[in-house]
């Protein structure tokens, strides 16, 4: 089977290695860390805009 997209290869790799619990925990932890950093960045921008009354729809 020839993969036409790099994303399908990534998904197949994740599904293959998904049986390993340690890999799932590491993947979940990295997604959690990325989400937390994004939340802090976005939240600080919104708080700063709110404090300066620069809110736009």
DSSP file (Angstrom, degrees, kcal/mol; ACC not computed):
  #  RESIDUE AA STRUCTURE BP1 BP2  ACC     N-H-->O    O-->H-N    N-H-->O    O-->H-N    TCO  KAPPA ALPHA  PHI   PSI    X-CA   Y-CA   Z-CA
    1    1 A X              0   0    0      0, 0.0     2,-0.5     0, 0.0     0, 0.0   0.000 360.0 360.0 360.0 125.6    0.0    0.0    0.0
    2    2 A X        -     0   0    0      2,-0.0     2,-0.4     1,-0.0     0, 0.0  -0.824 360.0-134.8 -98.4 126.1    1.5    3.3   -1.1
    3    3 A X        -     0   0    0     -2,-0.5     3,-0.0     1,-0.1    -1,-0.0  -0.653  16.4-171.5 -81.5 129.8    0.8    6.3    1.2
    4    4 A X  S    S+     0   0    0     -2,-0.4     2,-0.4     1,-0.1    -1,-0.1   0.564  70.9  47.1 -96.1 -10.5   -0.3    9.4   -0.7
    5    5 A X     >  -     0   0    0      1,-0.1     4,-1.2     0, 0.0     3,-0.1  -0.979  69.7-140.0-132.7 143.6   -0.2   11.7    2.3
    6    6 A X  H  > S+     0   0    0     -2,-0.4     4,-1.9     1,-0.2     5,-0.1   0.801 104.5  61.4 -70.0 -27.0    2.4   12.2    5.0
    7    7 A X  H  > S+     0   0    0      1,-0.2     4,-2.7     2,-0.2    -1,-0.2   0.867  99.3  53.6 -69.0 -35.1   -0.4   12.5    7.5
    8    8 A X  H  > S+     0   0    0      1,-0.2     4,-2.5     2,-0.2    -1,-0.2   0.883 108.4  50.9 -66.3 -35.6   -1.6    9.0    6.8
    9    9 A X  H  X S+     0   0    0     -4,-1.2     4,-2.0     2,-0.2    -2,-0.2   0.894 110.4  48.8 -65.1 -39.6    1.9    7.7    7.5
   10   10 A X  H  X S+     0   0    0     -4,-1.9     4,-2.6     2,-0.2    -2,-0.2   0.918 111.9  48.9 -65.3 -43.4    1.9    9.6   10.8
   11   11 A X  H  X S+     0   0    0     -4,-2.7     4,-2.7     1,-0.2     5,-0.2   0.920 110.7  50.0 -64.1 -43.5   -1.5    8.3   11.7
   12   12 A X  H  X S+     0   0    0     -4,-2.5     4,-2.2     1,-0.2    -1,-0.2   0.893 111.4  49.7 -61.6 -38.6   -0.4    4.7   10.9
   13   13 A X  H  X S+     0   0    0     -4,-2.0     4,-2.6     2,-0.2    -2,-0.2   0.915 111.4  48.1 -65.5 -43.1    2.7    5.2   13.0
   14   14 A X  H  X S+     0   0    0     -4,-2.6     4,-0.8     1,-0.2    -2,-0.2   0.900 112.6  48.7 -65.0 -39.5    0.7    6.5   15.9
   15   15 A X  H  < S+     0   0    0     -4,-2.7     4,-0.3     2,-0.2    -1,-0.2   0.886 112.2  49.1 -66.8 -37.4   -1.8    3.6   15.7
   16   16 A X  H >< S+     0   0    0     -4,-2.2     3,-0.7     1,-0.2    -2,-0.2   0.932 119.4  36.6 -67.1 -45.2    1.0    1.1   15.5
   17   17 A X  H >< S+     0   0    0     -4,-2.6     3,-1.3     1,-0.2    -1,-0.2   0.480  95.5  89.1 -86.7  -1.5    2.9    2.5   18.5
   18   18 A X  T 3< S+     0   0    0     -4,-0.8    -1,-0.2     1,-0.3    -2,-0.2   0.670  73.0  70.2 -69.3 -16.7   -0.4    3.3   20.3
   19   19 A X  T <  S+     0   0    0     -3,-0.7     2,-0.7    -4,-0.3    -1,-0.3   0.710  80.3  87.7 -72.7 -18.6   -0.4   -0.1   21.9
   20   20 A X    <>  -     0   0    0     -3,-1.3     4,-1.6     1,-0.2     3,-0.3  -0.731  69.2-155.9 -83.8 116.6    2.5    0.9   24.0
   21   21 A X  H  > S+     0   0    0     -2,-0.7     4,-2.3     1,-0.2     5,-0.2   0.868  91.3  56.5 -62.0 -38.2    1.1    2.6   27.1
   22   22 A X  H  > S+     0   0    0      1,-0.2     4,-2.3     2,-0.2    -1,-0.2   0.894 106.0  51.0 -63.3 -38.7    4.3    4.6   27.8
   23   23 A X  H  > S+     0   0    0     -3,-0.3     4,-2.5    -6,-0.2    -1,-0.2   0.888 109.5  50.1 -64.8 -39.4    4.0    6.2   24.3
   24   24 A X  H  X S+     0   0    0     -4,-1.6     4,-2.7     2,-0.2     5,-0.2   0.905 110.8  49.3 -66.1 -40.8    0.4    7.2   24.9
   25   25 A X  H  X S+     0   0    0     -4,-2.3     4,-2.3     2,-0.2    -2,-0.2   0.910 112.9  46.8 -65.2 -42.0    1.3    8.8   28.2
   26   26 A X  H  X S+     0   0    0     -4,-2.3     4,-2.1     2,-0.2    -2,-0.2   0.917 113.7  48.3 -65.9 -43.1    4.2   10.7   26.6
   27   27 A X  H  X S+     0   0    0     -4,-2.5     4,-2.2     2,-0.2    -2,-0.2   0.917 113.4  47.2 -63.8 -44.2    2.0   11.8   23.7
   28   28 A X  H  X S+     0   0    0     -4,-2.7     4,-2.3     1,-0.2    -2,-0.2   0.887 111.4  51.2 -64.9 -39.7   -0.8   12.9   26.0
   29   29 A X  H  X S+     0   0    0     -4,-2.3     4,-2.3    -5,-0.2    -1,-0.2   0.882 109.7  49.4 -65.6 -38.2    1.6   14.8   28.3
   30   30 A X  H  X S+     0   0    0     -4,-2.1     4,-2.4     2,-0.2    -2,-0.2   0.905 111.3  49.2 -69.1 -39.6    3.1   16.6   25.4
   31   31 A X  H  X S+     0   0    0     -4,-2.2     4,-2.3     2,-0.2    -2,-0.2   0.892 111.3  50.8 -63.7 -38.5   -0.3   17.6   24.1
   32   32 A X  H  X S+     0   0    0     -4,-2.3     4,-2.3     2,-0.2    -2,-0.2   0.912 110.9  47.9 -64.2 -43.0   -1.3   18.8   27.6
   33   33 A X  H  X S+     0   0    0     -4,-2.3     4,-2.4     2,-0.2    -2,-0.2   0.909 111.9  49.2 -65.4 -42.4    1.9   20.9   27.8
   34   34 A X  H  X S+     0   0    0     -4,-2.4     4,-2.3     1,-0.2    -2,-0.2   0.912 112.7  48.4 -63.2 -42.1    1.3   22.5   24.4
   35   35 A X  H  X S+     0   0    0     -4,-2.3     4,-2.4     2,-0.2    -2,-0.2   0.888 110.8  50.4 -64.7 -39.6   -2.3   23.3   25.3
   36   36 A X  H  X S+     0   0    0     -4,-2.3     4,-2.3     2,-0.2    -2,-0.2   0.908 111.3  47.9 -66.2 -41.8   -1.3   24.8   28.6
   37   37 A X  H  X S+     0   0    0     -4,-2.4     4,-2.3     2,-0.2    -2,-0.2   0.910 113.1  48.8 -64.8 -42.0    1.4   27.0   26.9
   38   38 A X  H  X S+     0   0    0     -4,-2.3     4,-2.7     2,-0.2     5,-0.3   0.888 110.2  51.7 -64.1 -39.2   -1.1   28.1   24.3
   39   39 A X  H  X S+     0   0    0     -4,-2.4     4,-2.7     2,-0.2     5,-0.2   0.918 110.7  47.6 -64.0 -43.7   -3.7   28.8   27.0
   40   40 A X  H  X S+     0   0    0     -4,-2.3     4,-2.2     2,-0.2    -2,-0.2   0.917 114.2  47.0 -63.5 -43.0   -1.3   31.0   28.9
   41   41 A X  H  X S+     0   0    0     -4,-2.3     4,-1.6     2,-0.2    -2,-0.2   0.951 117.1  41.4 -64.8 -50.2   -0.2   32.9   25.8
   42   42 A X  H  X S+     0   0    0     -4,-2.7     4,-2.2     1,-0.2    -2,-0.2   0.903 114.9  52.0 -65.8 -41.7   -3.7   33.5   24.5
   43   43 A X  H  X S+     0   0    0     -4,-2.7     4,-2.6    -5,-0.3    -1,-0.2   0.887 107.8  50.8 -63.1 -40.4   -5.1   34.3   28.0
   44   44 A X  H  X S+     0   0    0     -4,-2.2     4,-2.2    -5,-0.2    -1,-0.2   0.872 110.0  50.4 -67.8 -34.9   -2.4   36.9   28.7
   45   45 A X  H  X S+     0   0    0     -4,-1.6     4,-2.4     2,-0.2    -2,-0.2   0.920 112.3  47.1 -66.7 -43.1   -3.1   38.6   25.3
   46   46 A X  H  X S+     0   0    0     -4,-2.2     4,-2.4     2,-0.2    -2,-0.2   0.915 112.6  48.9 -66.0 -42.9   -6.8   38.8   26.1
   47   47 A X  H  X S+     0   0    0     -4,-2.6     4,-2.4     2,-0.2    -1,-0.2   0.908 112.0  49.2 -63.2 -41.5   -6.3   40.1   29.6
   48   48 A X  H  X S+     0   0    0     -4,-2.2     4,-1.6     2,-0.2    -2,-0.2   0.916 112.5  47.4 -65.1 -42.6   -3.9   42.7   28.3
   49   49 A X  H  <>S+     0   0    0     -4,-2.4     5,-2.6     2,-0.2     4,-0.3   0.877 112.0  50.9 -65.3 -37.8   -6.4   43.8   25.6
   50   50 A X  H ><5S+     0   0    0     -4,-2.4     3,-1.0     1,-0.2    -2,-0.2   0.911 109.2  50.1 -66.4 -41.8   -9.2   43.9   28.2
   51   51 A X  H 3<5S+     0   0    0     -4,-2.4    -1,-0.2     1,-0.2    -2,-0.2   0.830 114.8  44.0 -65.6 -31.3   -7.1   46.1   30.5
   52   52 A X  T 3<5S-     0   0    0     -4,-1.6    -1,-0.2    -5,-0.2    -2,-0.2   0.376 109.7-122.6 -94.2   4.0   -6.3   48.5   27.7
   53   53 A X  T < 5S+     0   0    0     -3,-1.0    -3,-0.2    -4,-0.3    -4,-0.1   0.880  70.3 133.3  55.2  42.9  -10.0   48.5   26.4
   54   54 A X      < +     0   0    0     -5,-2.6     2,-0.3    -6,-0.1    -4,-0.2  -0.032  23.5 142.9-108.5  28.3   -8.8   47.4   23.0
   55   55 A X        +     0   0    0     -6,-0.3     2,-0.3    -5,-0.1    -9,-0.0  -0.544  22.5 176.6 -75.7 131.3  -11.4   44.7   22.5
   56   56 A X              0   0    0     -2,-0.3    -2,-0.1     1,-0.0    -3,-0.0  -0.969 360.0 360.0-129.9 148.0  -12.7   44.3   19.0
   57   57 A X              0   0    0     -2,-0.3    -2,-0.0     0, 0.0    -1,-0.0   0.515 360.0 360.0 -72.8 360.0  -15.1   41.7   17.7
